[in-house]
């Protein structure tokens, strides 16, 4: 039985890939441990969405090597982008960080479907005579991420993910349903579907709404959530399904800018008018829904007038949360060579302005739920204090809730009815 640690940087898709591999490796008899537990194998899933993410991925690779595993597995977008020439970290550099000889295994885009087999092959090279009959238990997360789709066919001018992930491709409905059943049998309580282009999932003439219906009818799932979905994939045939209470009323729908001129330069497919109409329709149709988005600050050519349009857009839509990014020029993308870059100081000023207003709106929208009753899935606990322990969990619409409970009470995986209170507004700020 080999001790294996996982780490990831970036999106939920990386987390979903790690979780799938972890379930496979535990099923093969190995043990998932923390990075602090001296693992023999470390699996690092990297991110390349920004230049900062690339820098962090390179540093993490060196840090993981320095822990001293026998096998270091590197995968994810940064690994593919480094293979194409973007400041790679060679095996020799990683071996120099390690106290011992280290076997570096790189899993590239085309290898992802067989990642588990390649990792098991590496383990067999180092421990060929391991016939341990020890059995390991998969460490439950309570919320499982399931990858249903990979790759992207869009041409957004700023994005390097399509360069790393390749063309769109979908998992079969049968394999998705099987993996969800596997997670539920292990004891997971919530399923989150994820993909690079989640809404692009299809199998023949069947699309995401049909997949959701099959999951709801073919499994015992009680909480089913979507991760990020692009606005051009959000249609009434999708949100009308939310009459089923098992579908969590939370949507993350990236917009990227509140200026139609900037959206055109980004080659985004949905202008602001149709986008806002969809948000309004979802809020009308889905009770207690929360909607979040992504926003890029300082795209090349973004004038002060365009930025004012974005701030006005934020005021109109009143998102429940916004993930805010400063524009980062990525090698190989169209936006990297666009004229009129926004100076770094101006990007910082705009980011700060937006962040302040986003915080105010987020708090005001959370306060709307004070006094409402929700179902909370309890997931994590803190330190004991005076015979009490603080437990945290999430409502169906992704509000974070914390409660002090008697230290002897085990709440992990339990679902209880709770009233959202004023203290939850403060403890939940920054979540989403």
BAFIDREN-350870 format. One record per residue (C-alpha): residue number from 1; x, y, z. Coordinates in Angstrom, 1 decimal, decimal comma, always signed. Each point is the difference from the previous one (the first is absolute). Layout:
! residues N
+-----+--------+--------+--------+
!   i !      X !      Y !      Z !
+-----+--------+--------+--------+
! NUM !      X !      Y !      Z !
...
+-----+--------+--------+--------+
This chain:
! residues 432
+-----+--------+--------+--------+
!   i !      X !      Y !      Z !
+-----+--------+--------+--------+
!   1 !   +0,0 !   +0,0 !   +0,0 !
!   2 !   +1,6 !   +3,2 !   -1,2 !
!   3 !   -0,7 !   +3,3 !   +1,7 !
!   4 !   -1,1 !   +2,7 !   -2,5 !
!   5 !   -0,7 !   +3,7 !   +0,5 !
!   6 !   -1,9 !   +2,2 !   -2,4 !
!   7 !   +0,2 !   +3,8 !   -0,5 !
!   8 !   -1,5 !   +2,3 !   -2,6 !
!   9 !   +0,0 !   +3,6 !   -1,1 !
!  10 !   -2,8 !   +1,6 !   -2,0 !
!  11 !   -3,4 !   -1,0 !   -1,0 !
!  12 !   -2,5 !   -2,6 !   +1,1 !
!  13 !   +0,8 !   -2,1 !   -3,0 !
!  14 !   +3,4 !   -0,7 !   +1,4 !
!  15 !   -1,6 !   -0,9 !   +3,3 !
!  16 !   -2,4 !   -2,4 !   -1,8 !
!  17 !   +2,9 !   -1,6 !   -1,8 !
!  18 !   +1,9 !   -0,5 !   +3,3 !
!  19 !   -3,0 !   -1,5 !   +1,7 !
!  20 !   -0,7 !   -2,5 !   -2,8 !
!  21 !   +3,7 !   -1,1 !   +0,0 !
!  22 !   -0,1 !   -0,2 !   +3,9 !
!  23 !   -3,1 !   -2,3 !   -0,1 !
!  24 !   +1,7 !   -2,2 !   -2,6 !
!  25 !   +3,3 !   -0,3 !   +2,0 !
!  26 !   -1,8 !   -0,7 !   +3,3 !
!  27 !   -2,0 !   -2,7 !   -1,8 !
!  28 !   +3,4 !   -1,4 !   -1,1 !
!  29 !   +1,0 !   -0,3 !   +3,6 !
!  30 !   +2,0 !   +3,2 !   +0,6 !
!  31 !   -0,4 !   +2,7 !   +2,6 !
!  32 !   -0,7 !   +3,7 !   -0,4 !
!  33 !   +1,9 !   +2,0 !   +2,6 !
!  34 !   +0,8 !   +3,7 !   +0,6 !
!  35 !   +3,2 !   +1,6 !   -1,3 !
!  36 !   +1,2 !   +0,2 !   +3,6 !
!  37 !   -0,1 !   -3,8 !   +0,4 !
!  38 !   +3,1 !   -0,7 !   -2,1 !
!  39 !   -1,7 !   -1,5 !   -3,1 !
!  40 !   +1,9 !   -2,2 !   -2,3 !
!  41 !   -2,0 !   +1,4 !   -3,0 !
!  42 !   -1,2 !   +3,5 !   -0,5 !
!  43 !   -2,4 !   +1,0 !   -2,8 !
!  44 !   -0,1 !   +3,7 !   -0,9 !
!  45 !   -2,7 !   +1,3 !   -2,3 !
!  46 !   +1,1 !   +3,4 !   -1,3 !
!  47 !   -1,6 !   +3,1 !   -1,5 !
!  48 !   +1,0 !   +2,3 !   -2,8 !
!  49 !   -2,9 !   +2,4 !   -0,3 !
!  50 !   +2,2 !   +3,1 !   +0,9 !
!  51 !   +3,7 !   +0,7 !   +0,1 !
!  52 !   -0,3 !   +0,1 !   +3,8 !
!  53 !   -1,5 !   -3,5 !   -0,1 !
!  54 !   +2,8 !   -1,2 !   -2,2 !
!  55 !   +2,6 !   +1,4 !   +2,5 !
!  56 !   -1,8 !   -1,6 !   +2,9 !
!  57 !   -0,2 !   -3,3 !   -1,8 !
!  58 !   +3,8 !   +0,0 !   -0,7 !
!  59 !   +0,7 !   +0,9 !   +3,7 !
!  60 !   -2,4 !   -2,7 !   +1,2 !
!  61 !   +1,7 !   -2,6 !   -2,2 !
!  62 !   +3,3 !   +0,8 !   +1,7 !
!  63 !   -1,5 !   +0,0 !   +3,4 !
!  64 !   -1,6 !   -3,4 !   -0,6 !
!  65 !   +3,3 !   -1,4 !   -1,1 !
!  66 !   +1,7 !   +1,4 !   +3,1 !
!  67 !   -2,4 !   -2,0 !   +2,2 !
!  68 !   +1,9 !   -3,1 !   -1,3 !
!  69 !   -2,5 !   -2,4 !   -1,6 !
!  70 !   +1,3 !   -2,9 !   -2,0 !
!  71 !   -2,5 !   +0,9 !   -2,8 !
!  72 !   -1,2 !   +3,6 !   -0,9 !
!  73 !   -2,9 !   +0,1 !   -2,4 !
!  74 !   -0,6 !   +3,3 !   -1,8 !
!  75 !   -3,1 !   +0,6 !   -2,1 !
!  76 !   -2,4 !   +2,9 !   -0,8 !
!  77 !   +0,0 !   +3,0 !   -2,3 !
!  78 !   +3,4 !   +1,4 !   +1,1 !
!  79 !   +1,7 !   -3,3 !   -0,8 !
!  80 !   -1,4 !   +0,1 !   -3,6 !
!  81 !   +0,9 !   +3,7 !   -0,4 !
!  82 !   +3,5 !   -0,6 !   +1,2 !
!  83 !   +0,4 !   -2,9 !   -2,4 !
!  84 !   -0,8 !   +2,5 !   -2,8 !
!  85 !   +2,9 !   +2,2 !   +1,2 !
!  86 !   -1,4 !   +2,3 !   +2,7 !
!  87 !   +2,8 !   +0,1 !   +2,6 !
!  88 !   +0,2 !   -3,8 !   +0,7 !
!  89 !   +1,4 !   -1,5 !   +3,2 !
!  90 !   +2,2 !   -2,9 !   -1,2 !
!  91 !   +0,3 !   -3,3 !   +1,9 !
!  92 !   +3,6 !   +0,8 !   +0,9 !
!  93 !   -1,2 !   +3,1 !   +1,8 !
!  94 !   -2,5 !   -2,0 !   +2,0 !
!  95 !   +2,5 !   -2,7 !   +0,8 !
!  96 !   +2,3 !   +2,7 !   +1,3 !
!  97 !   -2,7 !   +1,1 !   +2,5 !
!  98 !   -0,5 !   -3,5 !   +1,3 !
!  99 !   +2,3 !   -1,7 !   +2,6 !
! 100 !   -0,3 !   -3,3 !   -1,9 !
! 101 !   -0,3 !   -1,2 !   -3,6 !
! 102 !   -3,6 !   +0,9 !   -1,1 !
! 103 !   -2,0 !   -1,5 !   -2,9 !
! 104 !   -1,8 !   +2,9 !   -1,7 !
! 105 !   -3,2 !   -1,2 !   -1,9 !
! 106 !   -1,6 !   +2,6 !   -2,2 !
! 107 !   -3,6 !   -0,6 !   -1,1 !
! 108 !   -0,8 !   +2,1 !   -3,1 !
! 109 !   -3,4 !   +0,9 !   -1,5 !
! 110 !   -0,4 !   -3,2 !   -2,1 !
! 111 !   +1,1 !   -2,1 !   +3,0 !
! 112 !   -2,8 !   +1,2 !   +2,4 !
! 113 !   -2,5 !   -2,8 !   -0,8 !
! 114 !   +2,7 !   -2,6 !   +1,0 !
! 115 !   +1,6 !   +2,0 !   +2,9 !
! 116 !   -0,8 !   -2,6 !   +2,6 !
! 117 !   +1,7 !   -2,7 !   -2,0 !
! 118 !   +3,1 !   +2,0 !   -0,6 !
! 119 !   +0,2 !   +0,8 !   +3,7 !
! 120 !   -0,5 !   -3,7 !   +0,9 !
! 121 !   +2,7 !   -0,9 !   -2,5 !
! 122 !   +2,4 !   +2,4 !   +1,7 !
! 123 !   -0,8 !   -1,5 !   +3,4 !
! 124 !   +0,6 !   -3,5 !   -1,3 !
! 125 !   +3,5 !   +1,1 !   -1,2 !
! 126 !   +0,9 !   +1,1 !   +3,5 !
! 127 !   -1,8 !   -2,7 !   +2,0 !
! 128 !   -0,2 !   -3,0 !   -2,4 !
! 129 !   -0,3 !   -2,6 !   +2,8 !
! 130 !   -2,6 !   +1,8 !   +2,1 !
! 131 !   -2,7 !   -2,5 !   +0,7 !
! 132 !   -1,5 !   +1,7 !   +3,0 !
! 133 !   -3,5 !   -1,1 !   +0,8 !
! 134 !   -0,6 !   +3,2 !   +2,0 !
! 135 !   -3,3 !   +1,8 !   -0,8 !
! 136 !   -0,3 !   +3,7 !   -0,1 !
! 137 !   -3,0 !   +2,2 !   +0,5 !
! 138 !   -0,7 !   +2,8 !   -2,4 !
! 139 !   +0,0 !   +3,4 !   +1,9 !
! 140 !   -3,4 !   +1,4 !   -0,5 !
! 141 !   -0,4 !   +3,6 !   -1,0 !
! 142 !   -3,8 !   +0,2 !   +0,4 !
! 143 !   -0,1 !   +1,9 !   -3,3 !
! 144 !   +1,4 !   -1,9 !   -3,0 !
! 145 !   +1,0 !   +1,7 !   -3,3 !
! 146 !   -0,7 !   -2,0 !   -3,1 !
! 147 !   +1,5 !   +0,9 !   -3,3 !
! 148 !   -2,5 !   -0,4 !   -2,8 !
! 149 !   +1,8 !   +1,8 !   -2,8 !
! 150 !   +3,5 !   +1,3 !   -1,0 !
! 151 !   +1,4 !   +2,4 !   -2,6 !
! 152 !   -1,4 !   +3,1 !   -1,7 !
! 153 !   -0,8 !   +1,0 !   -3,6 !
! 154 !   -0,5 !   +3,7 !   +0,7 !
! 155 !   +2,4 !   +2,7 !   -1,0 !
! 156 !   +0,1 !   +2,4 !   +3,0 !
! 157 !   +3,0 !   +2,2 !   -0,8 !
! 158 !   +1,4 !   +0,0 !   +3,6 !
! 159 !   -0,3 !   -3,7 !   +0,9 !
! 160 !   +2,9 !   -2,5 !   +0,0 !
! 161 !   -2,2 !   -2,8 !   +1,4 !
! 162 !   -1,1 !   -1,1 !   -3,4 !
! 163 !   +3,6 !   -0,2 !   -1,0 !
! 164 !   +0,8 !   -2,4 !   +2,9 !
! 165 !   -3,3 !   -2,0 !   +0,0 !
! 166 !   -0,6 !   -0,4 !   -3,8 !
! 167 !   -3,3 !   -0,5 !   -1,8 !
! 168 !   -3,3 !   -0,7 !   +1,7 !
! 169 !   -0,8 !   -3,6 !   +0,9 !
! 170 !   -2,6 !   -1,5 !   +2,4 !
! 171 !   -0,1 !   -2,9 !   +2,4 !
! 172 !   -2,8 !   -2,5 !   -0,8 !
! 173 !   -3,2 !   +0,3 !   +2,0 !
! 174 !   +0,4 !   -3,6 !   +1,2 !
! 175 !   +3,5 !   +0,7 !   +1,4 !
! 176 !   -1,1 !   +3,1 !   +1,7 !
! 177 !   -3,0 !   -1,7 !   +1,6 !
! 178 !   +2,2 !   -2,9 !   +1,1 !
! 179 !   +2,6 !   +2,3 !   +1,6 !
! 180 !   -2,8 !   +1,9 !   +1,8 !
! 181 !   -1,4 !   -3,3 !   +1,4 !
! 182 !   +3,5 !   -0,9 !   +1,0 !
! 183 !   +0,4 !   +3,2 !   +2,0 !
! 184 !   -3,4 !   -0,3 !   +1,6 !
! 185 !   +0,8 !   -3,6 !   +1,0 !
! 186 !   +3,2 !   +1,2 !   +1,7 !
! 187 !   -2,1 !   +2,5 !   +2,0 !
! 188 !   +0,4 !   +3,3 !   -1,8 !
! 189 !   -3,0 !   +2,2 !   +0,5 !
! 190 !   +0,1 !   +2,6 !   -2,8 !
! 191 !   +1,1 !   -0,3 !   -3,6 !
! 192 !   +1,4 !   +2,9 !   -2,0 !
! 193 !   +0,3 !   -0,3 !   -3,8 !
! 194 !   +2,9 !   +1,7 !   -1,6 !
! 195 !   +1,8 !   +0,5 !   -3,3 !
! 196 !   +1,9 !   +2,6 !   -2,1 !
! 197 !   -3,3 !   +0,6 !   -1,9 !
! 198 !   -2,5 !   -1,7 !   +2,2 !
! 199 !   -2,9 !   +1,0 !   -2,1 !
! 200 !   +1,6 !   -1,4 !   -3,2 !
! 201 !   -0,6 !   -3,6 !   +1,3 !
! 202 !   -1,8 !   -2,1 !   -2,6 !
! 203 !   -0,4 !   -3,6 !   -1,0 !
! 204 !   -1,6 !   -0,2 !   -3,4 !
! 205 !   -3,0 !   +2,3 !   +0,1 !
! 206 !   -0,1 !   +0,0 !   +3,8 !
! 207 !   +1,3 !   +3,1 !   +1,8 !
! 208 !   +0,5 !   +1,1 !   +3,6 !
! 209 !   -3,7 !   +0,2 !   +1,0 !
! 210 !   -0,5 !   -3,6 !   -1,1 !
! 211 !   +3,0 !   -1,0 !   +2,0 !
! 212 !   -1,3 !   +1,7 !   +3,1 !
! 213 !   -3,3 !   -1,8 !   -0,4 !
! 214 !   +1,8 !   -3,4 !   -0,4 !
! 215 !   +2,1 !   +0,7 !   +3,2 !
! 216 !   -3,1 !   +1,0 !   +2,0 !
! 217 !   -2,0 !   -3,1 !   -1,1 !
! 218 !   +2,9 !   -2,5 !   -0,1 !
! 219 !   +1,7 !   +0,7 !   +3,3 !
! 220 !   -0,8 !   +0,7 !   +3,7 !
! 221 !   +1,6 !   +3,4 !   -0,1 !
! 222 !   -1,7 !   +2,5 !   +2,4 !
! 223 !   +2,2 !   +3,1 !   -0,8 !
! 224 !   +1,2 !   +0,6 !   -3,6 !
! 225 !   +1,9 !   +3,2 !   -0,8 !
! 226 !   +1,5 !   +1,5 !   -3,1 !
! 227 !   +3,4 !   +1,7 !   +0,0 !
! 228 !   +0,7 !   +2,8 !   -2,5 !
! 229 !   -2,1 !   +0,1 !   -3,2 !
! 230 !   +0,3 !   +2,5 !   -2,9 !
! 231 !   -2,9 !   +2,3 !   -0,7 !
! 232 !   -0,5 !   -1,3 !   -3,6 !
! 233 !   -0,8 !   -3,5 !   +1,5 !
! 234 !   -2,5 !   +1,4 !   +2,5 !
! 235 !   -3,5 !   -0,5 !   -1,5 !
! 236 !   -3,5 !   -0,3 !   +1,3 !
! 237 !   +0,1 !   -3,8 !   -0,6 !
! 238 !   +2,8 !   +0,0 !   +2,6 !
! 239 !   -1,2 !   +2,3 !   +2,8 !
! 240 !   -3,6 !   -1,3 !   -0,3 !
! 241 !   +1,3 !   -3,3 !   +1,5 !
! 242 !   +0,6 !   +1,8 !   +3,3 !
! 243 !   -3,6 !   -0,8 !   +1,0 !
! 244 !   +1,7 !   -3,2 !   +1,4 !
! 245 !   +1,2 !   +0,9 !   +3,5 !
! 246 !   +3,0 !   -2,3 !   -0,3 !
! 247 !   +1,6 !   +2,5 !   -2,4 !
! 248 !   +1,8 !   +2,5 !   +2,0 !
! 249 !   -1,1 !   +3,6 !   -0,7 !
! 250 !   +3,4 !   +1,5 !   -0,8 !
! 251 !   +1,4 !   +1,0 !   -3,4 !
! 252 !   +3,5 !   +1,2 !   -0,8 !
! 253 !   -0,3 !   +1,7 !   -3,5 !
! 254 !   +3,1 !   +1,8 !   -1,1 !
! 255 !   -0,5 !   +3,4 !   -1,7 !
! 256 !   +3,7 !   +1,3 !   -0,1 !
! 257 !   -0,9 !   +3,6 !   -0,7 !
! 258 !   -2,9 !   +2,5 !   +0,4 !
! 259 !   +0,9 !   +1,7 !   -3,3 !
! 260 !   -1,3 !   -1,3 !   -3,3 !
! 261 !   +3,0 !   +1,5 !   -1,7 !
! 262 !   +2,4 !   -2,0 !   +2,2 !
! 263 !   -2,1 !   -3,1 !   -0,4 !
! 264 !   +0,3 !   +0,3 !   -3,8 !
! 265 !   +3,8 !   +0,4 !   +0,3 !
! 266 !   +0,0 !   -3,1 !   +2,3 !
! 267 !   -2,1 !   -1,9 !   -2,6 !
! 268 !   -2,6 !   -0,9 !   +2,6 !
! 269 !   -3,1 !   -1,5 !   -1,5 !
! 270 !   -2,7 !   +1,6 !   +2,1 !
! 271 !   -0,5 !   +3,8 !   +0,1 !
! 272 !   -1,2 !   +1,7 !   +3,2 !
! 273 !   -3,6 !   +0,4 !   -1,0 !
! 274 !   -0,7 !   -3,8 !   -0,4 !
! 275 !   +2,2 !   -0,7 !   +3,0 !
! 276 !   -2,0 !   +2,2 !   +2,3 !
! 277 !   -3,3 !   -1,4 !   -1,4 !
! 278 !   +1,2 !   -3,5 !   +1,0 !
! 279 !   +1,0 !   +1,1 !   +3,5 !
! 280 !   -3,4 !   +1,6 !   +0,5 !
! 281 !   -1,9 !   -3,1 !   -1,3 !
! 282 !   +2,0 !   -2,3 !   +2,3 !
! 283 !   -0,8 !   +2,2 !   +3,0 !
! 284 !   -3,6 !   +0,0 !   -0,9 !
! 285 !   -0,2 !   -3,8 !   -0,5 !
! 286 !   +2,3 !   -1,3 !   +2,8 !
! 287 !   -0,9 !   +0,9 !   +3,6 !
! 288 !   +2,9 !   +1,1 !   +2,3 !
! 289 !   +2,5 !   -0,3 !   -2,9 !
! 290 !   +3,4 !   +1,5 !   +0,3 !
! 291 !   +2,0 !   +1,0 !   -3,1 !
! 292 !   +3,7 !   +0,7 !   -0,2 !
! 293 !   +2,3 !   +0,9 !   -2,9 !
! 294 !   +3,6 !   +0,7 !   -1,2 !
! 295 !   +1,2 !   +3,4 !   -0,9 !
! 296 !   +3,4 !   +1,0 !   -1,6 !
! 297 !   +1,3 !   +3,4 !   +0,8 !
! 298 !   +2,3 !   +2,0 !   -2,4 !
! 299 !   -0,4 !   -1,9 !   -3,3 !
! 300 !   +2,1 !   +1,7 !   -2,8 !
! 301 !   -1,9 !   +3,0 !   -1,4 !
! 302 !   -2,3 !   +0,3 !   +3,0 !
! 303 !   -0,6 !   +3,8 !   +0,4 !
! 304 !   -1,2 !   +1,8 !   +3,0 !
! 305 !   -3,4 !   +0,3 !   -1,7 !
! 306 !   -0,1 !   -3,8 !   -0,5 !
! 307 !   +0,9 !   -0,5 !   +3,6 !
! 308 !   -2,8 !   +2,3 !   +1,1 !
! 309 !   -2,3 !   -2,2 !   -2,1 !
! 310 !   +1,2 !   -3,0 !   +1,9 !
! 311 !   -0,6 !   +1,6 !   +3,4 !
! 312 !   -3,5 !   +1,0 !   -1,2 !
! 313 !   -0,6 !   -3,6 !   -1,1 !
! 314 !   +1,0 !   -1,2 !   +3,5 !
! 315 !   -2,6 !   +2,4 !   +1,5 !
! 316 !   -2,7 !   -1,3 !   -2,3 !
! 317 !   +0,5 !   -3,7 !   +0,4 !
! 318 !   +0,9 !   -0,1 !   +3,7 !
! 319 !   +1,9 !   -3,3 !   +0,0 !
! 320 !   +0,1 !   -2,1 !   +3,1 !
! 321 !   +3,8 !   -0,3 !   -0,5 !
! 322 !   +2,6 !   +0,9 !   -2,6 !
! 323 !   +3,4 !   -1,7 !   -0,5 !
! 324 !   +2,1 !   +3,0 !   -1,1 !
! 325 !   +3,2 !   -0,4 !   -2,0 !
! 326 !   +2,6 !   +2,5 !   -1,4 !
! 327 !   +0,7 !   -0,6 !   -3,7 !
! 328 !   +3,1 !   -2,2 !   -0,5 !
! 329 !   +1,5 !   -0,3 !   -3,5 !
! 330 !   +0,4 !   -3,6 !   -0,8 !
! 331 !   +2,6 !   -1,2 !   -2,7 !
! 332 !   -1,7 !   -1,3 !   -3,1 !
! 333 !   -3,2 !   +1,9 !   +0,5 !
! 334 !   -1,3 !   +2,8 !   -2,3 !
! 335 !   -0,4 !   +2,4 !   +3,0 !
! 336 !   +3,7 !   -0,3 !   +0,8 !
! 337 !   +0,8 !   +2,1 !   -3,1 !
! 338 !   -3,0 !   +2,5 !   +0,1 !
! 339 !   +0,8 !   +3,7 !   +0,1 !
! 340 !   -0,7 !   +2,5 !   +2,8 !
! 341 !   +0,8 !   -2,1 !   +3,1 !
! 342 !   -1,4 !   +1,4 !   +3,2 !
! 343 !   +2,8 !   +1,1 !   +2,4 !
! 344 !   +0,5 !   -2,2 !   +3,0 !
! 345 !   -0,8 !   +2,8 !   +2,4 !
! 346 !   -3,3 !   +0,7 !   -1,8 !
! 347 !   -0,9 !   -3,7 !   +0,1 !
! 348 !   +0,6 !   +0,0 !   +3,7 !
! 349 !   -2,1 !   +3,1 !   +0,5 !
! 350 !   -2,9 !   -1,4 !   -1,9 !
! 351 !   +0,3 !   -3,4 !   +1,7 !
! 352 !   -0,1 !   +1,8 !   +3,4 !
! 353 !   -3,1 !   +2,0 !   -1,0 !
! 354 !   -1,8 !   -3,0 !   -1,2 !
! 355 !   +1,0 !   -2,1 !   +3,0 !
! 356 !   -1,4 !   +2,5 !   +2,5 !
! 357 !   -3,3 !   +0,2 !   -1,8 !
! 358 !   -0,3 !   -3,8 !   -0,5 !
! 359 !   +0,5 !   -0,5 !   +3,8 !
! 360 !   -2,7 !   +2,5 !   +0,8 !
! 361 !   -2,5 !   -1,6 !   -2,5 !
! 362 !   +0,9 !   -3,5 !   +1,2 !
! 363 !   -0,7 !   +0,9 !   +3,6 !
! 364 !   -3,3 !   +1,7 !   -0,8 !
! 365 !   -1,1 !   -3,0 !   -2,0 !
! 366 !   +0,9 !   -2,4 !   +2,7 !
! 367 !   -2,0 !   +2,1 !   +2,5 !
! 368 !   -3,1 !   -0,7 !   -2,1 !
! 369 !   +0,1 !   -3,6 !   +1,2 !
! 370 !   +0,1 !   +0,8 !   +3,7 !
! 371 !   -2,9 !   -1,9 !   +1,6 !
! 372 !   -0,3 !   -2,5 !   -2,8 !
! 373 !   +0,1 !   -3,7 !   +0,6 !
! 374 !   +2,5 !   -2,1 !   -1,9 !
! 375 !   +1,4 !   -3,5 !   -0,1 !
! 376 !   +3,6 !   +0,0 !   +1,1 !
! 377 !   +2,5 !   -2,7 !   -0,9 !
! 378 !   +2,6 !   +0,0 !   +2,8 !
! 379 !   +3,5 !   -0,6 !   -1,3 !
! 380 !   +2,8 !   +1,3 !   +2,2 !
! 381 !   +0,7 !   +0,6 !   +3,7 !
! 382 !   +2,4 !   +2,3 !   +1,8 !
! 383 !   +1,8 !   -0,3 !   +3,3 !
! 384 !   -1,8 !   -0,8 !   +3,3 !
! 385 !   -0,5 !   +2,9 !   +2,4 !
! 386 !   -1,9 !   -0,2 !   +3,4 !
! 387 !   -1,6 !   -3,3 !   -0,9 !
! 388 !   -1,2 !   +1,3 !   -3,4 !
! 389 !   +1,2 !   -0,4 !   -3,6 !
! 390 !   -0,8 !   +2,2 !   -2,9 !
! 391 !   -1,5 !   -1,8 !   -3,0 !
! 392 !   -0,2 !   +1,5 !   -3,5 !
! 393 !   -2,1 !   -1,0 !   -3,0 !
! 394 !   -1,9 !   +1,3 !   -3,0 !
! 395 !   -3,6 !   +0,5 !   -0,9 !
! 396 !   -1,5 !   -1,1 !   -3,3 !
! 397 !   +0,6 !   +3,5 !   -1,4 !
! 398 !   +3,6 !   +0,0 !   +1,2 !
! 399 !   -0,3 !   +2,2 !   +3,1 !
! 400 !   +2,6 !   -0,8 !   +2,6 !
! 401 !   -1,4 !   -0,7 !   +3,4 !
! 402 !   +1,9 !   -0,6 !   +3,3 !
! 403 !   -1,3 !   -1,2 !   +3,3 !
! 404 !   +1,5 !   -0,9 !   +3,4 !
! 405 !   -1,0 !   -3,5 !   +1,1 !
! 406 !   +0,9 !   -2,3 !   +2,9 !
! 407 !   +3,5 !   -1,4 !   -0,6 !
! 408 !   -1,2 !   -3,6 !   +0,2 !
! 409 !   -2,5 !   +0,4 !   -2,9 !
! 410 !   +1,1 !   -1,2 !   -3,4 !
! 411 !   -1,7 !   +2,1 !   -2,7 !
! 412 !   +2,1 !   -0,8 !   -3,1 !
! 413 !   -2,2 !   -1,1 !   -2,8 !
! 414 !   -3,2 !   +0,8 !   +1,9 !
! 415 !   -2,6 !   +2,3 !   -1,5 !
! 416 !   -2,1 !   +2,1 !   +2,3 !
! 417 !   -2,6 !   +2,9 !   -0,3 !
! 418 !   +1,6 !   +3,3 !   +1,1 !
! 419 !   -1,2 !   +3,6 !   +0,1 !
! 420 !   +2,4 !   +2,3 !   -1,7 !
! 421 !   +1,0 !   +2,7 !   +2,6 !
! 422 !   +1,8 !   +3,3 !   +0,0 !
! 423 !   +3,3 !   -1,7 !   +1,2 !
! 424 !   -0,1 !   -2,2 !   -3,1 !
! 425 !   +0,2 !   +3,1 !   -2,2 !
! 426 !   +3,4 !   +1,0 !   +1,6 !
! 427 !   +1,4 !   -3,6 !   +0,1 !
! 428 !   -1,1 !   -0,6 !   -3,6 !
! 429 !   +1,6 !   +3,2 !   -1,6 !
! 430 !   +2,6 !   -0,9 !   -2,6 !
! 431 !   -1,6 !   -3,4 !   -0,7 !
! 432 !   -1,7 !   -0,9 !   -3,3 !
+-----+--------+--------+--------+
